[in-house]
Amino acid sequence: MKSKEFRMPVFGIGPLYVITCLILTIVALCLHFKGYLYKGELSKGKIFFIITGILLILLGIYLWVQAVIVQKINKKVKENKLITTGAYSIVRNPVYSAFIFLFTGILLLTANYILLILPFIYWAFLTILMKNTEEKWLKNEFGKEYAIYLNEVNRIIPWIRKK
């Protein structure tokens, strides 16, 4: 079902998504450090937020490295190949997931619970973008193969699938 006339962009909606979430994260950090969100700062349990933040940052880096460097996603997109192995076997969009984890981890380092609304905004924004762009392109390009993959692998949150 591969079409010769359309090629999905190598970066897809990535730049729009990452830049938007980066700006939201920076604004949130500025508001936090300027003291505007002081009511959300935790006095107890900061260590839990910090450790979780570090783990999420590391998970984000790991997912990005696996998708971009190990599995060479840019090359596969140029070759018009659907990847369903490796990082792509546990999450359909490991690069975007990596950025969600990275930005969420950075926010957690502040130990400010008000900032925890942002990961839900990141998730909703990505879901809307994916449903209206890349998922449509991939369904058109790979047909039933992609439809099966959609049902087996989560869009954003990594999950080991049962075989």
C-alpha positions in Angstrom: 0.0 0.0 0.0 3.0 2.3 -0.2 2.4 5.3 -2.2 5.2 6.8 -4.4 3.8 10.4 -4.4 3.9 11.2 -0.7 6.8 10.9 1.7 6.3 11.7 5.4 8.7 14.5 6.5 11.8 13.2 8.3 11.0 15.2 11.4 7.2 14.9 11.2 5.6 17.2 13.7 8.6 17.0 16.0 9.9 20.5 15.8 6.5 22.0 16.4 5.9 19.7 19.4 9.3 19.9 21.0 9.7 23.7 20.6 6.2 24.3 22.0 6.8 22.0 25.0 10.3 23.5 25.5 8.8 27.0 25.7 6.1 25.9 28.2 8.8 24.3 30.3 11.0 27.3 30.3 8.1 29.6 31.1 7.1 27.3 34.0 10.7 27.3 35.3 10.9 31.0 35.1 7.6 31.4 37.0 8.9 29.0 39.6 12.3 30.6 40.1 10.8 34.1 40.2 8.6 32.9 43.1 5.2 33.2 41.4 4.4 29.5 42.1 5.7 29.4 45.7 2.4 27.9 47.0 3.2 24.7 45.0 6.7 24.2 46.5 7.0 21.2 48.6 8.9 21.4 51.9 8.7 17.6 52.5 9.3 14.9 50.0 11.5 16.9 47.7 13.9 14.0 47.4 11.2 11.8 45.9 10.5 14.5 43.2 14.2 14.9 42.5 15.0 11.2 42.2 11.9 10.7 40.0 13.0 13.7 37.9 16.5 12.3 37.4 15.1 8.9 36.5 12.7 10.4 33.9 15.5 12.5 32.4 17.6 9.4 32.1 14.7 7.4 30.6 14.1 10.2 28.1 17.7 10.2 27.0 17.7 6.4 26.7 14.6 6.4 24.5 15.9 9.2 22.3 19.3 7.4 21.8 17.5 4.1 21.1 15.2 5.7 18.5 17.5 8.1 16.8 20.9 6.6 17.0 20.4 2.9 17.5 17.4 2.4 15.2 18.3 5.3 12.9 14.7 6.6 12.6 15.7 9.4 10.2 17.2 6.9 7.7 14.1 4.6 8.0 11.7 7.5 7.3 13.8 8.4 4.2 13.6 4.8 3.1 9.9 4.8 3.8 10.1 1.9 6.3 7.9 1.3 9.3 9.8 0.4 12.4 8.1 -1.8 14.9 11.1 -3.3 16.8 13.4 -2.1 19.6 12.1 1.1 21.2 9.3 1.1 18.7 8.0 -2.2 20.1 7.2 -0.6 23.4 6.0 2.9 22.3 5.0 4.1 18.9 6.7 7.5 19.3 9.8 7.0 21.4 11.3 10.4 20.3 8.3 12.3 21.4 8.0 10.2 24.6 11.6 11.0 25.3 10.9 14.7 25.2 7.9 14.3 27.5 10.0 12.4 30.0 12.9 14.9 29.7 10.7 18.0 30.2 8.7 16.3 33.0 11.9 15.2 34.7 13.2 18.8 34.6 9.9 20.1 36.1 10.1 17.5 38.9 13.5 18.8 39.9 11.7 21.9 41.1 9.6 19.9 43.6 6.6 22.1 42.7 3.4 20.2 42.4 1.7 23.0 40.4 4.0 22.3 37.5 2.7 18.7 37.3 -0.2 20.0 35.1 2.2 20.5 32.3 2.9 16.8 31.5 -0.8 16.3 31.0 -0.8 19.3 28.6 2.2 17.8 26.8 0.4 14.5 26.4 -2.9 16.0 25.2 -1.0 18.3 22.7 0.9 15.3 21.3 -2.1 13.1 21.1 -4.0 15.7 19.1 -1.1 16.4 16.8 -0.4 12.7 16.2 -4.0 11.8 15.5 -4.3 14.6 12.9 -0.9 14.3 11.2 1.5 11.4 11.5 -1.0 8.7 12.3 -3.0 9.6 9.2 0.1 9.6 7.1 1.2 6.3 8.4 -2.2 4.6 8.0 -2.3 5.8 4.4 1.2 4.7 3.7 1.3 1.3 5.5 -2.4 0.3 5.7 -3.2 -2.8 7.6 0.4 -3.3 8.9 0.2 0.1 10.7 -3.4 -0.6 11.9 -2.2 -3.8 13.6 0.7 -1.9 15.1 -1.6 0.8 16.4 -3.6 -1.8 18.3 -0.5 -3.4 19.8 1.7 -0.5 20.9 0.9 2.6 23.0 1.2 6.0 21.4 3.2 7.8 24.1 3.7 5.7 27.3 6.1 2.8 26.9 4.6 -0.5 27.6 6.0 -4.0 27.1 3.5 -5.8 24.9 2.4 -9.3 25.4 3.2 -11.6 22.5 
